[in-house]
Amino acid sequence: MKVTAVFDIGRTNKKFFLFDKKLKEVHRTYTKMEESKDEDGFPCDNLGEIIHWVKHTLEQYLKQRKYDIQAVNFSAYGASMVHLDKYGVPLTPLYSYLKPIPSEILDRFYTTHGDKWTLSKETCSPPLAMLNSGLQPYWLKYTKPEIFKEIKWSLHLPQYLSYIFTGLPVSDFTSIGSHTLLWNFTKKDYHQWVYDERIDRILAPVVATTTMVLTSHLGFRLKFGVGIHDSSSALLPYFIFANVPFILISTGTWSICMNPFSIAPLSKKNLQNDVLKFMQMDGRSVKASRLFLGNEYKLQVKKLHTHFQKKSKYHHSIKIDWQLIKRLRSNYQRRFHFETIGASRQIVDDHSLDIFRNFKEAYHQLMLELVELQIETIEMAIGKTAIKKIYIDGGFIDNQIYVQLLTEYFSDYKIETARSGLGSALGAAIAVSSKELSEKSLAKHYELKRQKLKVKTKF
């Protein structure tokens, strides 16, 4: 069977997929890796372990000869760069995008290169410190100059994964345009600060995301893609089976609301609320609002399990109770002190879990508060665009309370969930495929399901 192989590298799971000639998934495997620490003791992904797993996995499936691998591509999370010396050897750990940048470095940057919000508007990137991955080489230049001097290329993670096999250093629009602070969306070129700091000299040439490199690996002739940023990749299949303007809510550690139909420039208010733009394969922009939903959910649910002395997966058994929702709404107050989102939310002073009668009540309250924030980010992504449909995919489609509360609120929209666990892998396969995919086959594969309220909510 001739197949396309895709490595989908996420923060939590590292996955490997095989797709047949119709891009139907025929195999997958995944692994989880323990985090490493950088030279400052800050947690980060273990780059060496990722490289070993990717190389070993591909070698294993090539030598099995059960599948005839024709092409290989890579999808990976953004805001991460690999800095290589002239021999192609990584000079640094794979720094986490959560690693703080010293305030004096950020102050120096904005003092030198202009007003923070002006730069943000021009690059469609809110000021996010290390999440603005373009600031990473800048940070190295002024904090670790001896390392910076040795950098030949700074590659975005998806393109580095391709480089491992091709030896070809490249950049692509989907990685450059992912809240990096590198790209001037109006001028369609690197921002002037990139040239002023001579960062452009270590950024690889830009190629089309559909570029394929034919090379020999372990005696096999393979076509390697140049990699794609996971958010852009996740969006690709929806263009095939959507016949009206839509937004996609891709849920997981981050919940990212993507609107590829907005042409309005970002306002300062948008930027201050973590709304940004990233680029599709062809350089067109996508408006996106982000919420650290899955991360906060995990933190809070763990607290609930501990407080109410429940087993770690107990929350999976909780189904929506509309009567309980009605009671909580009748005297609604924000009770949860969130650690990673909604810092400006006004909550009641006493946010002890003792105020709740049981786990079920506390869990419903938690979901009401999280969905409240989710609704805000969805509305920011929609803006004034004439959206007709909302797709939801990722881990939260299995959270009945989350899906039902959104279905209730956005009752004027057609809401569909996509059950496919492919994430961004299918998009990466599409990017290097010449096959025409049918709406019918994709919709079936994705198990698209129209959402309706489970009960009438006329209380």
C-alpha positions as CSV (number, residue, x, y, z in Angstrom):
1,M,0.0,0.0,0.0
2,K,1.4,3.4,-1.0
3,V,1.2,5.8,1.8
4,T,2.0,9.3,3.0
5,A,3.7,9.5,6.4
6,V,3.1,12.5,8.8
7,F,4.8,13.3,12.0
8,D,2.6,15.5,14.2
9,I,4.6,17.0,17.0
10,G,2.5,18.5,19.8
11,R,3.5,19.7,23.2
12,T,1.8,16.8,24.9
13,N,1.7,14.0,22.3
14,K,4.1,13.1,19.5
15,K,2.2,11.3,16.8
16,F,3.0,9.4,13.6
17,F,0.3,8.8,10.9
18,L,0.1,6.9,7.7
19,F,-2.5,7.9,5.0
20,D,-3.4,5.9,1.9
21,K,-3.7,7.4,-1.6
22,K,-7.2,8.7,-0.8
23,L,-5.7,10.3,2.4
24,K,-7.6,7.9,4.6
25,E,-5.8,7.1,7.9
26,V,-4.5,3.6,7.9
27,H,-2.2,3.6,10.9
28,R,-1.1,5.8,13.8
29,T,1.1,5.6,16.7
30,Y,2.1,8.1,19.4
31,T,4.4,8.6,22.3
32,K,4.7,11.0,25.3
33,M,8.0,12.3,26.4
34,E,9.2,13.6,29.7
35,E,10.2,17.2,29.6
36,S,13.8,18.2,29.9
37,K,15.3,21.4,31.3
38,D,17.3,24.1,29.6
39,E,20.5,25.6,31.0
40,D,18.4,27.9,33.3
41,G,16.5,25.0,34.7
42,F,13.3,25.9,32.9
43,P,11.2,23.0,31.5
44,C,11.4,22.4,27.8
45,D,10.8,19.7,25.2
46,N,13.7,17.3,24.9
47,L,14.9,18.0,21.3
48,G,17.3,15.0,21.3
49,E,14.6,12.6,22.3
50,I,12.2,14.0,19.6
51,I,14.9,13.6,16.9
52,H,15.7,10.1,18.0
53,W,12.0,9.1,18.0
54,V,11.3,10.6,14.6
55,K,14.3,9.0,13.0
56,H,13.7,5.6,14.7
57,T,10.0,5.6,13.8
58,L,10.6,6.3,10.1
59,E,13.3,3.7,9.9
60,Q,11.1,1.1,11.6
61,Y,8.3,1.6,9.1
62,L,10.5,1.8,6.1
63,K,12.2,-1.5,6.9
64,Q,9.0,-3.3,7.8
65,R,8.0,-3.0,4.1
66,K,4.3,-3.4,5.1
67,Y,3.7,0.0,3.7
68,D,5.3,1.7,0.7
69,I,6.0,5.2,2.1
70,Q,6.0,7.7,-0.8
71,A,6.2,11.0,1.0
72,V,6.8,12.4,4.5
73,N,5.7,15.6,6.0
74,F,5.8,17.3,9.4
75,S,3.3,19.3,11.5
76,A,4.5,20.9,14.7
77,Y,3.6,23.6,17.2
78,G,4.8,27.1,16.7
79,A,6.6,29.6,18.8
80,S,9.6,27.3,18.8
81,M,12.9,27.6,17.0
82,V,16.0,25.4,16.6
83,H,19.3,27.3,16.3
84,L,22.0,25.5,14.2
85,D,25.7,26.0,13.8
86,K,27.4,25.8,10.4
87,Y,27.5,22.0,10.7
88,G,23.8,21.8,11.3
89,V,24.1,20.9,15.0
90,P,21.6,22.5,17.5
91,L,23.4,25.1,19.6
92,T,20.7,25.4,22.3
93,P,17.8,23.4,23.9
94,L,14.4,23.7,22.4
95,Y,13.4,26.6,24.5
96,S,9.8,26.6,25.8
97,Y,7.5,29.4,24.6
98,L,6.5,29.8,28.3
99,K,10.1,30.7,29.3
100,P,10.1,34.4,30.5
101,I,12.3,37.0,28.7
102,P,13.9,39.4,31.1
103,S,12.1,42.7,31.3
104,E,15.2,44.7,30.5
105,I,15.6,42.8,27.2
106,L,12.0,43.6,26.2
107,D,12.4,47.2,27.3
108,R,15.5,47.5,25.1
109,F,13.7,45.9,22.1
110,Y,10.7,48.3,22.2
111,T,12.9,51.4,23.1
112,T,15.0,50.6,20.0
113,H,12.4,49.5,17.5
114,G,9.2,51.4,18.4
115,D,6.0,51.5,20.2
116,K,4.9,48.0,21.4
117,W,1.3,48.3,20.1
118,T,2.4,49.7,16.8
119,L,4.7,46.8,16.2
120,S,2.0,44.4,17.3
121,K,-0.5,45.9,14.9
122,E,2.0,45.7,12.0
123,T,3.0,42.2,12.7
124,C,-0.5,41.0,13.8
125,S,1.2,39.6,16.9
126,P,0.2,40.6,20.5
127,P,3.3,41.2,22.7
128,L,3.8,37.7,24.1
129,A,7.5,37.6,25.0
130,M,8.9,34.2,24.0
131,L,5.6,33.3,22.3
132,N,6.7,35.9,19.8
133,S,9.3,33.4,18.6
134,G,11.1,36.1,16.5
135,L,12.2,37.6,19.8
136,Q,14.1,34.4,20.6
137,P,17.1,35.1,18.4
138,Y,17.0,38.7,19.6
139,W,17.1,37.4,23.2
140,L,20.1,35.2,22.4
141,K,21.9,38.1,20.7
142,Y,21.9,40.2,23.8
143,T,22.0,37.5,26.6
144,K,24.1,34.8,25.0
145,P,26.2,36.6,22.3
146,E,28.8,33.8,22.1
147,I,26.0,31.4,21.0
148,F,24.3,33.9,18.7
149,K,27.6,34.4,16.8
150,E,27.7,30.7,16.1
151,I,24.2,30.6,14.6
152,K,24.1,29.8,10.9
153,W,20.3,29.1,10.7
154,S,17.4,29.6,13.1
155,L,14.7,27.3,11.9
156,H,11.1,27.0,13.0
157,L,10.4,23.6,14.5
158,P,8.3,22.2,11.6
159,Q,11.0,23.1,9.1
160,Y,13.8,21.8,11.4
161,L,12.1,18.4,11.4
162,S,12.2,18.4,7.6
163,Y,15.8,19.6,7.7
164,I,16.8,16.5,9.7
165,F,16.3,14.4,6.6
166,T,16.9,16.9,3.7
167,G,19.7,19.1,5.0
168,L,17.8,21.9,3.3
169,P,17.2,25.0,5.6
170,V,14.0,26.7,4.7
171,S,11.2,28.8,6.1
172,D,7.5,28.8,5.2
173,F,4.6,31.3,5.5
174,T,2.7,29.3,8.1
175,S,5.5,29.3,10.6
176,I,6.7,32.9,9.8
177,G,3.2,34.2,10.3
178,S,2.4,32.5,13.5
179,H,2.5,35.4,16.1
180,T,6.3,35.6,15.6
181,L,6.6,39.4,15.5
182,L,8.7,38.8,12.4
183,W,6.4,39.5,9.5
184,N,4.9,42.8,8.4
185,F,1.4,41.8,7.2
186,T,0.9,45.0,5.2
187,K,4.3,45.1,3.4
188,K,4.3,41.3,3.1
189,D,7.9,41.1,4.1
190,Y,10.0,40.8,7.3
191,H,9.5,43.7,9.6
192,Q,12.1,46.4,9.5
193,W,13.4,45.5,13.0
194,V,14.4,42.1,11.6
195,Y,16.7,43.8,9.1
196,D,18.0,46.4,11.5
197,E,19.1,43.6,13.9
198,R,20.4,41.5,11.0
199,I,18.2,38.6,12.2
200,D,17.3,38.1,8.5
201,R,20.7,36.7,7.9
202,I,20.0,33.6,10.0
203,L,16.4,33.1,8.7
204,A,16.3,30.5,5.9
205,P,14.9,31.3,2.4
206,V,11.1,31.2,2.2
207,V,9.6,28.4,0.1
208,A,6.0,27.3,-0.6
209,T,4.5,25.1,2.0
210,T,3.8,22.5,-0.7
211,T,7.5,22.2,-1.6
212,M,8.8,18.6,-1.8
213,V,12.4,17.6,-1.6
214,L,13.3,14.2,-3.3
215,T,16.2,12.6,-1.5
216,S,17.6,9.2,-0.5
217,H,17.1,7.9,3.1
218,L,18.4,4.5,4.2
219,G,18.4,3.4,0.6
220,F,14.8,4.5,0.0
221,R,13.9,7.3,-2.4
222,L,11.4,9.6,-0.5
223,K,9.8,12.9,-1.0
224,F,10.0,15.1,2.1
225,G,7.7,18.1,2.7
226,V,9.1,21.2,4.4
227,G,6.7,21.1,7.3
228,I,3.7,23.2,8.4
229,H,2.6,25.0,11.5
230,D,-0.1,23.0,13.2
231,S,-2.8,25.6,13.4
232,S,-2.6,26.3,9.7
233,S,-2.5,22.6,9.0
234,A,-5.6,21.9,11.2
235,L,-7.6,24.4,9.2
236,L,-6.8,23.0,5.7
237,P,-9.4,20.1,5.6
238,Y,-12.3,22.4,6.5
239,F,-12.0,24.4,3.3
240,I,-12.9,21.2,1.5
241,F,-16.2,20.4,3.1
242,A,-17.3,23.9,4.1
243,N,-19.5,25.7,1.5
244,V,-20.3,28.8,3.6
245,P,-18.0,31.1,5.7
246,F,-17.1,29.4,9.0
247,I,-14.9,29.5,12.0
248,L,-13.0,26.6,13.5
249,I,-12.6,26.2,17.2
250,S,-9.6,23.8,17.6
251,T,-9.6,22.7,21.2
252,G,-6.8,21.2,23.3
253,T,-4.2,22.7,25.6
254,W,-5.0,25.9,23.7
255,S,-8.4,26.6,22.3
256,I,-7.8,28.5,19.1
257,C,-10.8,30.1,17.2
258,M,-9.8,30.6,13.6
259,N,-11.6,32.9,11.1
260,P,-10.1,32.7,7.6
261,F,-12.8,35.0,6.2
262,S,-12.0,38.2,8.1
263,I,-10.2,41.0,6.2
264,A,-10.5,43.7,8.8
265,P,-7.2,44.9,10.4
266,L,-6.7,44.1,14.1
267,S,-7.5,46.8,16.6
268,K,-5.5,47.6,19.7
269,K,-8.4,46.1,21.7
270,N,-8.1,42.9,19.6
271,L,-4.4,42.7,20.3
272,Q,-4.8,43.4,24.0
273,N,-7.2,40.5,24.2
274,D,-4.8,38.0,22.6
275,V,-6.4,38.2,19.1
276,L,-3.8,37.8,16.3
277,K,-3.4,36.8,12.7
278,F,-1.4,33.9,11.2
279,M,-0.8,33.0,7.7
280,Q,-2.1,30.2,5.5
281,M,0.1,28.3,3.0
282,D,-0.5,31.0,0.3
283,G,0.3,33.9,2.6
284,R,-3.4,34.9,3.2
285,S,-4.2,35.8,6.8
286,V,-6.4,34.1,9.3
287,K,-7.8,35.9,12.3
288,A,-7.4,33.9,15.5
289,S,-8.3,34.3,19.1
290,R,-6.6,32.1,21.7
291,L,-7.6,30.8,25.1
292,F,-5.4,28.6,27.3
293,L,-8.5,26.5,27.9
294,G,-7.2,23.0,28.1
295,N,-4.4,24.0,30.4
296,E,-6.6,25.8,32.8
297,Y,-9.2,23.1,32.7
298,K,-6.7,20.4,33.6
299,L,-5.4,22.5,36.6
300,Q,-8.9,23.2,38.0
301,V,-10.3,19.6,37.5
302,K,-7.3,18.2,39.3
303,K,-8.2,20.5,42.3
304,L,-11.8,19.3,42.2
305,H,-10.7,15.6,42.2
306,T,-8.4,16.3,45.2
307,H,-11.0,18.3,47.2
308,F,-13.9,15.9,46.6
309,Q,-11.7,12.8,46.9
310,K,-12.6,11.4,43.5
311,K,-10.6,9.3,41.1
312,S,-8.7,11.1,38.4
313,K,-11.2,10.3,35.6
314,Y,-14.3,10.8,37.6
315,H,-15.2,14.0,35.7
316,H,-15.7,12.0,32.5
317,S,-18.9,10.6,34.0
318,I,-20.6,14.0,34.5
319,K,-23.4,14.8,32.1
320,I,-25.1,18.1,31.7
321,D,-27.8,18.9,34.1
322,W,-29.9,21.8,32.9
323,Q,-31.8,22.2,36.1
324,L,-28.5,22.6,37.9
325,I,-27.4,25.0,35.2
326,K,-30.6,27.0,35.8
327,R,-29.9,27.1,39.6
328,L,-26.3,28.2,39.2
329,R,-27.3,30.9,36.8
330,S,-30.1,32.3,39.0
331,N,-27.4,33.6,41.4
332,Y,-24.4,33.5,39.1
333,Q,-21.1,34.7,40.5
334,R,-17.6,33.8,39.3
335,R,-16.2,31.5,41.9
336,F,-13.0,30.1,40.3
337,H,-9.6,31.7,40.6
338,F,-8.0,30.9,37.3
339,E,-4.3,30.6,37.2
340,T,-3.4,30.9,33.5
341,I,-6.4,32.7,31.8
342,G,-8.8,35.5,32.6
343,A,-6.5,37.4,34.9
344,S,-8.7,40.5,34.9
345,R,-11.9,38.6,35.8
346,Q,-13.8,39.8,38.8
347,I,-14.5,37.0,41.2
348,V,-16.1,36.7,44.6
349,D,-13.6,37.0,47.4
350,D,-14.4,33.5,48.8
351,H,-13.5,31.0,46.1
352,S,-13.1,28.0,48.4
353,L,-14.5,24.8,47.0
354,D,-16.3,24.3,50.3
355,I,-19.2,26.4,49.0
356,F,-20.2,23.6,46.5
357,R,-22.4,20.8,47.6
358,N,-20.6,18.2,45.6
359,F,-18.3,17.5,42.7
360,K,-21.1,17.7,40.1
361,E,-22.1,21.2,41.2
362,A,-18.5,22.5,41.3
363,Y,-17.8,21.0,37.9
364,H,-20.9,22.6,36.3
365,Q,-19.9,26.0,37.8
366,L,-16.4,25.5,36.4
367,M,-17.7,24.8,32.9
368,L,-20.0,27.8,33.0
369,E,-17.0,30.1,33.8
370,L,-14.7,28.5,31.3
371,V,-17.4,28.6,28.5
372,E,-18.1,32.3,29.4
373,L,-14.5,33.0,28.5
374,Q,-14.7,30.8,25.4
375,I,-17.7,32.7,24.1
376,E,-15.8,36.0,24.4
377,T,-12.9,34.6,22.3
378,I,-15.3,33.2,19.7
379,E,-17.1,36.5,19.4
380,M,-13.8,38.3,19.0
381,A,-12.8,35.9,16.2
382,I,-16.1,36.3,14.4
383,G,-16.1,40.1,14.7
384,K,-18.3,41.5,11.9
385,T,-17.7,38.6,9.5
386,A,-20.9,37.0,8.1
387,I,-20.1,33.6,9.6
388,K,-22.8,30.9,9.1
389,K,-21.1,27.8,10.6
390,I,-19.0,26.9,13.6
391,Y,-16.8,23.7,13.6
392,I,-15.4,22.4,16.8
393,D,-12.7,19.8,16.9
394,G,-10.1,18.5,19.4
395,G,-10.4,17.1,22.9
396,F,-13.3,19.2,24.1
397,I,-15.8,17.7,21.7
398,D,-16.1,14.9,24.2
399,N,-17.1,17.4,26.9
400,Q,-20.8,17.4,26.7
401,I,-21.3,20.4,28.9
402,Y,-18.9,22.5,26.9
403,V,-20.5,21.6,23.5
404,Q,-24.1,22.0,24.8
405,L,-23.5,25.4,26.4
406,L,-21.9,26.7,23.1
407,T,-24.8,25.2,21.1
408,E,-27.3,27.0,23.4
409,Y,-25.5,30.3,23.1
410,F,-24.8,30.2,19.4
411,S,-28.3,28.9,18.5
412,D,-28.3,31.0,15.3
413,Y,-25.3,29.2,13.9
414,K,-25.0,25.7,12.5
415,I,-22.6,24.0,14.8
416,E,-20.8,20.8,13.9
417,T,-18.2,18.7,15.8
418,A,-15.5,16.8,14.0
419,R,-14.6,13.6,15.8
420,S,-11.4,12.8,13.8
421,G,-8.4,12.7,16.1
422,L,-6.1,13.6,13.2
423,G,-5.5,17.1,14.5
424,S,-3.2,18.8,12.1
425,A,-1.8,15.6,10.6
426,L,-4.3,15.4,7.7
427,G,-3.6,19.0,6.8
428,A,0.1,18.2,6.6
429,A,-0.7,15.2,4.3
430,I,-3.0,17.4,2.1
431,A,-0.2,20.0,1.8
432,V,2.0,17.4,0.0
433,S,-0.7,15.6,-1.9
434,S,-1.9,16.2,-5.5
435,K,-5.1,14.2,-4.8
436,E,-8.5,15.9,-5.1
437,L,-10.4,15.1,-1.9
438,S,-14.2,14.9,-1.9
439,E,-16.4,16.7,0.6
440,K,-18.3,13.5,1.2
441,S,-15.4,11.3,2.0
442,L,-13.8,13.8,4.3
443,A,-17.1,14.5,6.1
444,K,-17.5,10.8,6.7
445,H,-14.0,10.4,7.8
446,Y,-14.3,13.3,10.2
447,E,-17.6,12.0,11.6
448,L,-19.1,15.5,11.3
449,K,-22.1,15.8,13.6
450,R,-24.6,18.5,13.8
451,Q,-25.1,19.6,17.4
452,K,-28.6,20.2,18.9
453,L,-29.6,20.9,22.4
454,K,-30.3,17.7,24.3
455,V,-33.3,19.2,26.1
456,K,-35.5,22.2,25.7
457,T,-34.2,24.9,28.0
458,K,-37.4,26.8,28.6
459,F,-37.2,26.9,32.4
